[in-house]
Amino acid sequence: MTTLPSLAVVGATGAVGTVLCDLLSSRRNVWGDVRLVASRRSAGRRCVVRGEELTVQELSPGVFDGVDVAMFDVPDEVAADWAPIAVKHGAVAVDNSTAFRLDRDVPLVVPEINPEQVRNRPRGIIASANCTTVAMIVAIAPLHYEYGLRELVLASYQSVSGTGKAGVDTLLDQLGRVTGDRDLGSRSGNVRRAVGDDLGPFPAPMALNVVPWAGGLRDAGWSSEELKLRNETRKILGLPDLKVSATCVRVPVITGHSVAVHAVFGTEVDAEGAREVLRGAPGVILVDDPANAEFPMPIDAVGTDPSWVGRIRRSLDDPRALDFFVTGDNLRKGAALNTAQIAELLAEELS
Amino acid sequence: MTTLPSLAVVGATGAVGTVLCDLLSSRRNVWGDVRLVASRRSAGRRCVVRGEELTVQELSPGVFDGVDVAMFDVPDEVAADWAPIAVKHGAVAVDNSTAFRLDRDVPLVVPEINPEQVRNRPRGIIASANCTTVAMIVAIAPLHYEYGLRELVLASYQSVSGTGKAGVDTLLDQLGRVTGDRDLGSRSGNVRRAVGDDLGPFPAPMALNVVPWAGGLRDAGWSSEELKLRNETRKILGLPDLKVSATCVRVPVITGHSVAVHAVFGTEVDAEGAREVLRGAPGVILVDDPANAEFPMPIDAVGTDPSWVGRIRRSLDDPRALDFFVTGDNLRKGAALNTAQIAELLAEELS
């Protein structure tokens, strides 16, 4: 008989945690005991995982006793406090927050790209990358190995579920208030008046709008989300000097982050060669037939595992540059799935 | 007494034509007789212009008799056939379609940038630029004069009214079908099923989605809209070798086209210097205070004349590169207003 490692899911009732529980039920089972953990507010709730109804326990040091792997899908400050506590109780922590991603002693892992990094964890913590970075980088990495990446210019189209359930509720409420009134779209301020003061987690109305802002304000006018794309891409690819300019924009989509990518390489590229590379790449699905309306879109990528890549074109001015469009489910590969994949690498190691 | 030139508005009942009629009523009156012209389907309709109710006449050679300036807001093929007929009847044609924009003998004019070109019209035709190009170029041009533009990497966020009234109806109908059902955003294909087969002028559902496609398919996977941005920017700025890579994406916004711009210049730039340049630039309004949620957005720019510019940042890797975000009303400055401004330059010349 084999003993399977035990797992704790911290933040099991959140937007990402909920998807994680679905994934635990649908993926090959590598886990023994599974515990669901959440804040006091959600403790006591019951969730079905692997066909078994579990009661959500309140986060406390004791919940980590006998746990081999603890997955954290909680706010940065909660992860910063509690991941080290889980480690002290003997667990390996897999954290989906920003808290440890740029820590030199914490590997930042996307299993399709740098799985070997999982074993290099001096603090006992492994970080899972930002949702927008993950969607894009599984497509960028194989092209980098083939052509040698030099520079990225990125523009994102990020869904509201990137801000959790509150973001989804806010968009749906706002759409309910504006739908049907065509005049709303014809005069400055009309949508603002119809939406009212409840902006939820956003700095502006999301219905019938795009908002060129995500995250917090950093130096020189950059948003934290834009700097994450730059710093995490550099760390995951091991390219500390990679040039990256990103503009992050929130769009009225429920789930599915997209990125328009302009990638400059060290050698000449061609679109068909890039398609060939991506056809064989793990975690990527190629959808690139505009004549038949086939291109990556959130409504198709949502609920699926891979990054959808298409609109691949070689720059008309630079034979070393490619333009393309990527869409991924920000709650699955962008968060829960990537975390689960990392945990499964640990399960293999610990079994 | 002064005699004022006469004007014909061809396509007066379309999405752009309707805005044009509003503008004729709200702007300084430089016109004598005004005639509204449309296809047989719309002929006979009555519209109020300058406080006066006019009957829309059916398009025919006769409607151009005695007309000094004829503005065309019609499909490419209609403009291609009828602008020369208007010229033969003695009018100067101002065309908002794609038909003549790249014709060497037709100036492509954005009045804030190259008004003098209006007098250089060997064919008697003047072209007004593409809506996305106009929104962006009034901000790009003054920065070019200051720093010397070398390269543009663009990603657009284009509203549905760019495809006319049918696009707006389609989005509003689709939103009516999907609103309120949060599950729609959680599984691949759910939105497609809810929206049904009526995609209107779009290749995919617009509700709760972004569609990385606008226009027709051209060589090597580029869309006509992406090539317009490249070719028209080069022609208007007089930079035939300017490097331009664009990805055009349609978003569920009624009116207001936005563009994420990465601009590389010949000399070093700084964000505050760029803001100073844009504060004084014609047709531009600077909204660049993220700490107070001030950035360019369609819900604010719609119904206004200028291009809204913000999120100005200097590249962290290249002191010659700026990233910023621009939003403009695609029916006003992006179409009707730019056409009206060109016509007003002619009115001045002809008076």
Chai-1 contact restraints between the chains, C-beta under 6 A:
chainA,res_idxA,chainB,res_idxB,connection_type,confidence,min_distance_angstrom,max_distance_angstrom,comment,restraint_id
A,V153,B,V153,contact,1.0,0.0,6.0,A-B,restraint_1
A,V153,B,H262,contact,1.0,0.0,6.0,A-B,restraint_2
A,A155,B,A155,contact,1.0,0.0,6.0,A-B,restraint_3
A,A155,B,A260,contact,1.0,0.0,6.0,A-B,restraint_4
A,Y157,B,V210,contact,1.0,0.0,6.0,A-B,restraint_5
A,L172,B,R182,contact,1.0,0.0,6.0,A-B,restraint_6
A,L175,B,T179,contact,1.0,0.0,6.0,A-B,restraint_7
A,G176,B,T179,contact,1.0,0.0,6.0,A-B,restraint_8
A,G176,B,G180,contact,1.0,0.0,6.0,A-B,restraint_9
A,T179,B,L175,contact,1.0,0.0,6.0,A-B,restraint_10
A,T179,B,G176,contact,1.0,0.0,6.0,A-B,restraint_11
A,T179,B,T179,contact,1.0,0.0,6.0,A-B,restraint_12
A,G180,B,G176,contact,1.0,0.0,6.0,A-B,restraint_13
A,R182,B,L172,contact,1.0,0.0,6.0,A-B,restraint_14
A,G185,B,I254,contact,1.0,0.0,6.0,A-B,restraint_15
A,G185,B,T255,contact,1.0,0.0,6.0,A-B,restraint_16
A,R187,B,G303,contact,1.0,0.0,6.0,A-B,restraint_17
A,S188,B,D300,contact,1.0,0.0,6.0,A-B,restraint_18
A,S188,B,V302,contact,1.0,0.0,6.0,A-B,restraint_19
A,S188,B,G303,contact,1.0,0.0,6.0,A-B,restraint_20
A,S188,B,T304,contact,1.0,0.0,6.0,A-B,restraint_21
A,V191,B,I299,contact,1.0,0.0,6.0,A-B,restraint_22
A,P203,B,A293,contact,1.0,0.0,6.0,A-B,restraint_23
A,A204,B,A293,contact,1.0,0.0,6.0,A-B,restraint_24
A,A204,B,M297,contact,1.0,0.0,6.0,A-B,restraint_25
A,L208,B,V253,contact,1.0,0.0,6.0,A-B,restraint_26
A,L208,B,I254,contact,1.0,0.0,6.0,A-B,restraint_27
A,N209,B,M297,contact,1.0,0.0,6.0,A-B,restraint_28
A,N209,B,P298,contact,1.0,0.0,6.0,A-B,restraint_29
A,N209,B,I299,contact,1.0,0.0,6.0,A-B,restraint_30
A,V210,B,Y157,contact,1.0,0.0,6.0,A-B,restraint_31
A,V210,B,V251,contact,1.0,0.0,6.0,A-B,restraint_32
A,V210,B,S258,contact,1.0,0.0,6.0,A-B,restraint_33
A,P212,B,F295,contact,1.0,0.0,6.0,A-B,restraint_34
A,P212,B,R311,contact,1.0,0.0,6.0,A-B,restraint_35
A,P212,B,F325,contact,1.0,0.0,6.0,A-B,restraint_36
A,W213,B,F295,contact,1.0,0.0,6.0,A-B,restraint_37
A,L217,B,P290,contact,1.0,0.0,6.0,A-B,restraint_38
A,L217,B,A291,contact,1.0,0.0,6.0,A-B,restraint_39
A,A220,B,R313,contact,1.0,0.0,6.0,A-B,restraint_40
A,G221,B,R313,contact,1.0,0.0,6.0,A-B,restraint_41
A,W222,B,R313,contact,1.0,0.0,6.0,A-B,restraint_42
A,K243,B,D317,contact,1.0,0.0,6.0,A-B,restraint_43
A,S245,B,H262,contact,1.0,0.0,6.0,A-B,restraint_44
A,S245,B,S315,contact,1.0,0.0,6.0,A-B,restraint_45
A,S245,B,D323,contact,1.0,0.0,6.0,A-B,restraint_46
A,T247,B,A260,contact,1.0,0.0,6.0,A-B,restraint_47
A,T247,B,D323,contact,1.0,0.0,6.0,A-B,restraint_48
A,V251,B,V210,contact,1.0,0.0,6.0,A-B,restraint_49
A,V251,B,V251,contact,1.0,0.0,6.0,A-B,restraint_50
A,P252,B,P252,contact,1.0,0.0,6.0,A-B,restraint_51
A,V253,B,L208,contact,1.0,0.0,6.0,A-B,restraint_52
A,I254,B,G185,contact,1.0,0.0,6.0,A-B,restraint_53
A,I254,B,L208,contact,1.0,0.0,6.0,A-B,restraint_54
A,T255,B,G185,contact,1.0,0.0,6.0,A-B,restraint_55
A,S258,B,V210,contact,1.0,0.0,6.0,A-B,restraint_56
A,A260,B,A155,contact,1.0,0.0,6.0,A-B,restraint_57
A,A260,B,T247,contact,1.0,0.0,6.0,A-B,restraint_58
A,H262,B,V153,contact,1.0,0.0,6.0,A-B,restraint_59
A,H262,B,S245,contact,1.0,0.0,6.0,A-B,restraint_60
A,P290,B,L217,contact,1.0,0.0,6.0,A-B,restraint_61
A,A291,B,L217,contact,1.0,0.0,6.0,A-B,restraint_62
A,A293,B,P203,contact,1.0,0.0,6.0,A-B,restraint_63
A,A293,B,A204,contact,1.0,0.0,6.0,A-B,restraint_64
A,F295,B,P212,contact,1.0,0.0,6.0,A-B,restraint_65
A,F295,B,W213,contact,1.0,0.0,6.0,A-B,restraint_66
A,M297,B,A204,contact,1.0,0.0,6.0,A-B,restraint_67
A,M297,B,N209,contact,1.0,0.0,6.0,A-B,restraint_68
A,P298,B,N209,contact,1.0,0.0,6.0,A-B,restraint_69
A,I299,B,V191,contact,1.0,0.0,6.0,A-B,restraint_70
A,I299,B,N209,contact,1.0,0.0,6.0,A-B,restraint_71
A,D300,B,S188,contact,1.0,0.0,6.0,A-B,restraint_72
A,V302,B,S188,contact,1.0,0.0,6.0,A-B,restraint_73
A,G303,B,R187,contact,1.0,0.0,6.0,A-B,restraint_74
A,G303,B,S188,contact,1.0,0.0,6.0,A-B,restraint_75
A,T304,B,S188,contact,1.0,0.0,6.0,A-B,restraint_76
A,R311,B,P212,contact,1.0,0.0,6.0,A-B,restraint_77
A,R313,B,A220,contact,1.0,0.0,6.0,A-B,restraint_78
A,R313,B,G221,contact,1.0,0.0,6.0,A-B,restraint_79
A,R313,B,W222,contact,1.0,0.0,6.0,A-B,restraint_80
A,S315,B,S245,contact,1.0,0.0,6.0,A-B,restraint_81
A,D317,B,K243,contact,1.0,0.0,6.0,A-B,restraint_82
A,D323,B,S245,contact,1.0,0.0,6.0,A-B,restraint_83
A,D323,B,T247,contact,1.0,0.0,6.0,A-B,restraint_84
A,F325,B,P212,contact,1.0,0.0,6.0,A-B,restraint_85
